Amino acid sequence: MHVESLNDLFDVYSDAGLRLASYGRASYGFGFDLGVPRGGSAEARLGLSPRCVTFTTDTSLTPARC
């Protein structure tokens, strides 16, 4: 079982190198999986990992909700 959360910012640039926009990305999720060893250097895994991802702009006052 695993739980994850990510919150980061990234910029988008034109081909000329000008910053066009800045975005925020937030995601969270959890997962559960089972695995079986397959030899000394491999493993087969099967599981479920639902996730929610939202994007905001640097000028947004109300971010999107999952």
N, C-alpha and C positions, 0 to 999 in steps of 0.2 A: 504494500500500500504506500502511496506517496501523495503529498500535498504540495502545491506550488503556487507562487504569487509573483507577478512581474509588473513593474511600473517603470516605464522609461520614456524618454523623449527622443525624437529624431527629426532632422531637417530634410527638406526636399529642395534640390538645386536645379537650375536651368543648365543647359549645355554650356552656356557662357560663364557658369560659376556663380550666378546670382542666387541668393536664397529666396525661394518662392514661398515657402510655408514651413511652419514648425508644428509638429503633431505630437500628441501624447498617446501612449498605448498602455492600457492596463489589462492584464489577464490574470485569471485565477482558475484553478481546477484541482481535481483530485483523480486518483486512479488506483486500480487494483489489478494486479496481473499475477499469473502463475508461470513458472518456467521449469524446463526439464533440461539437464545437462546433456549435450551431444558431443561426446569426445572431450579432449582436453582444452579446446579453444573455441567452442561454440555452445550456444544455448538456444533453445526454442522457447518463445514466450507468447502468451496470449492473454489479453486483458481488455479493460475498458477504461478510457480516460476522457470524461466529459470536461469541457473547457468553455469559458466565457471570455471574449475579447471585446474591448471597447476602444474607440479612437476619438480623440478630441483635437480641436485646433487650438492654437495659442490665443485666439481671441474669443473662444467659447466661454460663456458664463455658466451654462448648464450642460454638463457632460451627459452622454448617452448612458442608459442603464441596461443591464442584461435582464 
